């Protein structure tokens, strides 16, 4: 019997399970892969927002990455919340040495409630050292704007930001525009291949962790052998269905239904 591909997620812990490590593990399982995790930070949060962050020590982070990758064949990696410069440096050094396949960076800079989730040193390391090492980045329009220093509020500006990110070393990227008036994403591959992907907006309060779910589902599809464009499309479909089938949890922005397909 063939084992499912092992997918590593490097991210923070969200105790409400809407985003971060626990949501990533749910998404990985839903995609038919086996998830392993390396935690960068513990947070105090709920559907109402992030209240506090405690960072995991760089030594624990480094040892966890080494232990997992020496024990298992990692088929893909999702990098989410890094938190600070020390964690970003550990991950960048590790990725530079190990060169694992199908590495996707979701550059999480702030929570949806406005809490900073990557400090200034971390952002600099992400841009200059980590970004050129990964295979794909998945910033939303706000993150693309922060990384490039350019406004990103429409499709034309998404194209310009994509060009700037390629000049910074990004091999491929998906700028997600779920917050725009019309939900539009831009897939761009270094060398000039670009594709606009649109979807109908789904009215819902259950949108906490959509970026995490999209990036993690995309990572899994790459681990399963899908080509990039198909992996992006499948990840978009997964997130849309997970929002559409979400049930109310908490009094704030609720989580997706990561296991919606098991109800059918």
C-alpha positions as CSV (number, residue, x, y, z in Angstrom):
1,X,0.0,0.0,0.0
2,X,1.4,3.4,-1.0
3,X,1.8,5.9,1.7
4,X,0.4,9.4,1.2
5,X,3.0,12.2,0.4
6,X,4.3,13.9,3.5
7,X,3.7,17.7,3.6
8,X,5.6,19.9,6.1
9,X,4.0,23.0,7.4
10,X,6.0,25.7,9.2
11,X,3.6,28.1,10.9
12,X,2.2,29.5,14.1
13,X,-0.4,27.8,16.4
14,X,-4.0,29.2,16.3
15,X,-5.9,27.7,19.2
16,X,-9.2,28.5,17.5
17,X,-8.1,26.2,14.6
18,X,-9.2,28.6,11.9
19,X,-5.7,29.3,10.7
20,X,-2.1,28.2,11.4
21,X,-0.8,24.8,12.2
22,X,-4.1,23.1,13.2
23,X,-5.9,24.4,10.1
24,X,-3.0,23.4,7.9
25,X,-3.0,19.8,9.3
26,X,-6.8,19.6,8.6
27,X,-6.3,20.9,5.1
28,X,-3.4,18.5,4.4
29,X,-5.5,15.6,5.6
30,X,-8.5,16.7,3.5
31,X,-6.2,16.7,0.4
32,X,-5.1,13.1,1.0
33,X,-1.6,13.9,2.3
34,X,0.1,13.3,5.6
35,X,0.9,16.5,7.5
36,X,3.8,17.1,9.9
37,X,4.4,20.5,11.6
38,X,7.0,22.8,12.9
39,X,5.5,25.5,15.2
40,X,7.0,29.0,15.0
41,X,4.8,30.7,17.6
42,X,2.0,30.2,20.1
43,X,-0.8,32.7,20.0
44,X,-3.7,33.7,22.3
45,X,-6.5,34.2,19.8
46,X,-10.1,33.3,18.9
47,X,-12.4,34.1,16.1
48,X,-12.4,37.7,17.5
49,X,-8.7,38.2,16.8
50,X,-5.1,37.8,18.0
51,X,-4.5,38.9,21.6
52,X,-0.9,37.7,22.3
53,X,2.0,36.0,20.6
54,X,4.8,34.0,22.2
55,X,7.7,32.9,19.9
56,X,9.2,29.5,19.8
57,X,13.0,29.6,20.4
58,X,15.2,29.5,17.2
59,X,16.9,26.4,18.6
60,X,13.7,24.4,19.0
61,X,12.6,25.6,15.5
62,X,15.9,24.5,14.0
63,X,16.0,21.1,15.8
64,X,12.4,20.4,14.8
65,X,13.1,21.0,11.1
66,X,16.2,18.8,11.2
67,X,14.5,16.0,13.1
68,X,11.5,15.8,10.8
69,X,13.4,16.0,7.6
70,X,16.0,13.4,8.6
71,X,13.2,11.0,9.5
72,X,10.8,11.4,6.6
73,X,10.8,12.1,2.9
74,X,9.2,15.5,2.6
75,X,7.4,16.0,-0.7
76,X,6.3,19.6,-0.2
77,X,6.6,22.5,2.3
78,X,4.2,25.2,3.3
79,X,5.8,28.2,5.1
80,X,3.3,30.4,6.9
81,X,3.7,32.7,9.9
82,X,7.4,33.2,10.8
83,X,6.9,36.0,13.4
84,X,10.4,37.5,13.7
85,X,13.8,37.8,12.2
86,X,15.3,35.0,14.2
87,X,12.7,32.5,13.0
88,X,12.9,33.8,9.5
89,X,16.7,33.4,9.5
90,X,16.5,29.8,10.8
91,X,14.0,28.8,8.1
92,X,16.0,30.6,5.3
93,X,19.3,28.9,6.4
94,X,17.5,25.5,6.6
95,X,15.9,25.9,3.1
96,X,19.2,27.0,1.6
97,X,20.9,23.8,2.9
98,X,18.2,21.2,2.4
99,X,16.6,22.4,-0.9
100,X,13.3,20.5,-0.4
101,X,10.8,20.2,-3.3
102,X,7.6,22.2,-3.8
103,X,8.3,24.9,-1.2
104,X,5.5,27.5,-1.0
105,X,5.8,30.7,1.0
106,X,2.6,32.4,2.3
107,X,4.1,35.7,3.5
108,X,1.9,36.4,6.5
109,X,2.7,39.9,7.8
110,X,-0.5,40.8,9.8
111,X,-3.5,39.0,11.2
112,X,-6.9,39.9,9.8
113,X,-7.5,41.8,13.1
114,X,-4.4,43.9,12.5
115,X,-1.8,42.3,14.8
116,X,1.8,42.3,13.4
117,X,2.9,38.7,12.7
118,X,6.3,39.4,11.2
119,X,8.6,42.1,12.5
120,X,10.7,44.4,10.4
121,X,13.9,42.2,10.5
122,X,11.8,39.2,9.6
123,X,10.3,41.0,6.6
124,X,13.8,41.9,5.3
125,X,15.0,38.4,5.6
126,X,11.9,37.1,3.9
127,X,12.4,39.4,1.0
128,X,16.1,39.1,0.5
129,X,16.9,35.6,1.6
130,X,13.9,33.4,1.7
131,X,11.9,34.6,-1.3
132,X,14.5,33.6,-3.9
133,X,14.8,30.1,-2.3
134,X,11.1,29.0,-2.6
135,X,9.3,27.7,-5.6
136,X,6.1,29.9,-5.2
137,X,4.8,32.7,-3.0
138,X,1.1,33.4,-2.3
139,X,0.7,37.0,-1.0
140,X,-2.7,38.6,-0.9
141,X,-3.0,42.1,-2.3
142,X,-2.0,43.8,1.0
143,X,1.0,41.5,1.5
144,X,2.1,42.1,-2.1
145,X,1.8,45.9,-1.5
146,X,3.9,45.6,1.7
147,X,6.6,43.5,0.0
148,X,6.9,45.7,-3.1
149,X,6.2,49.1,-1.6
150,X,3.6,49.6,-4.4
151,X,-0.1,50.1,-4.2
152,X,-2.0,46.9,-5.1
153,X,-5.7,47.6,-5.4
154,X,-6.7,46.4,-8.9
155,X,-5.6,44.0,-11.6
156,X,-3.3,46.4,-13.3
157,X,-1.4,47.0,-10.1
158,X,-1.3,43.3,-9.4
159,X,0.5,42.8,-12.7
160,X,3.1,45.5,-11.8
161,X,3.6,44.0,-8.3
162,X,4.1,40.6,-9.8
163,X,6.8,42.0,-12.1
164,X,8.5,43.6,-9.0
165,X,8.3,40.4,-7.0
166,X,10.0,38.5,-9.9
167,X,12.7,41.1,-10.0
168,X,13.2,40.4,-6.3
169,X,13.8,36.7,-7.0
170,X,10.3,35.1,-7.0
171,X,10.2,32.2,-9.4
172,X,6.4,32.0,-9.4
173,X,3.6,33.6,-7.5
174,X,-0.1,33.9,-7.0
175,X,-1.4,37.2,-5.8
176,X,-4.8,36.6,-4.2
177,X,-7.4,39.3,-4.5
178,X,-10.2,37.9,-2.4
179,X,-10.5,41.3,-0.7
180,X,-11.1,43.2,-3.9
181,X,-14.5,44.2,-5.2
182,X,-14.4,41.2,-7.6
183,X,-12.5,38.2,-6.3
184,X,-9.5,38.0,-8.7
185,X,-6.2,36.1,-8.4
186,X,-3.1,36.5,-10.6
187,X,-0.9,33.5,-11.3
188,X,2.5,34.7,-12.7
189,X,5.6,32.6,-13.6
190,X,9.0,34.2,-14.2
191,X,9.5,34.5,-17.9
192,X,6.2,36.2,-18.7
193,X,3.5,33.5,-18.2
194,X,0.5,35.1,-16.5
195,X,-3.0,34.0,-16.0
196,X,-6.0,35.8,-14.3
197,X,-8.2,33.6,-12.2
198,X,-11.6,34.9,-11.2
199,X,-14.3,33.5,-8.9
200,X,-17.7,34.6,-7.5
201,X,-17.5,36.1,-4.1
202,X,-19.2,34.0,-1.5
203,X,-21.0,36.1,1.2
204,X,-19.9,34.6,4.6
205,X,-18.5,35.4,8.0
206,X,-16.5,32.2,7.9
207,X,-13.4,33.4,6.2
208,X,-10.8,33.1,8.9
209,X,-7.7,31.3,7.5
210,X,-8.6,31.4,3.8
211,X,-5.0,32.3,2.9
212,X,-3.6,29.5,4.9
213,X,-6.1,27.0,3.4
214,X,-5.4,28.1,-0.1
215,X,-1.6,28.0,0.2
216,X,-1.7,24.6,2.1
217,X,-4.1,23.0,-0.4
218,X,-1.9,24.2,-3.2
219,X,1.2,22.7,-1.6
220,X,-0.6,19.4,-1.3
221,X,-1.7,19.4,-4.9
222,X,2.0,19.9,-5.9
223,X,3.0,17.1,-3.6
224,X,0.4,14.9,-5.4
225,X,2.1,15.6,-8.7
226,X,-0.2,18.3,-10.2
227,X,1.2,21.0,-12.4
228,X,1.2,24.5,-11.0
229,X,-1.8,25.9,-12.9
230,X,-4.0,22.9,-12.1
231,X,-2.8,22.9,-8.4
232,X,-3.9,26.6,-8.1
233,X,-7.3,25.9,-9.6
234,X,-7.9,22.9,-7.3
235,X,-6.8,25.0,-4.3
236,X,-9.3,27.7,-5.3
237,X,-12.1,25.3,-5.6
238,X,-11.3,23.7,-2.2
239,X,-11.3,27.1,-0.4
240,X,-14.5,28.2,-2.1
241,X,-16.3,25.0,-1.1
242,X,-14.9,25.1,2.4
243,X,-16.3,28.7,2.8
244,X,-19.7,27.7,1.2
245,X,-20.1,24.8,3.6
246,X,-18.8,26.5,6.7
247,X,-20.9,26.4,9.9
248,X,-21.0,29.2,12.5
249,X,-18.2,28.9,15.1
250,X,-17.5,31.7,17.5
251,X,-18.7,35.3,17.6
252,X,-16.1,36.8,15.2
253,X,-14.7,35.7,11.8
254,X,-15.3,32.0,11.9
255,X,-13.2,29.2,10.3
256,X,-13.8,27.4,7.0
257,X,-15.1,23.9,7.0
258,X,-11.9,22.1,6.1
259,X,-13.6,18.7,6.0
260,X,-16.7,19.7,4.1
261,X,-16.3,16.9,1.6
262,X,-16.7,14.2,4.2
263,X,-20.3,15.2,4.8
264,X,-21.4,14.2,1.3
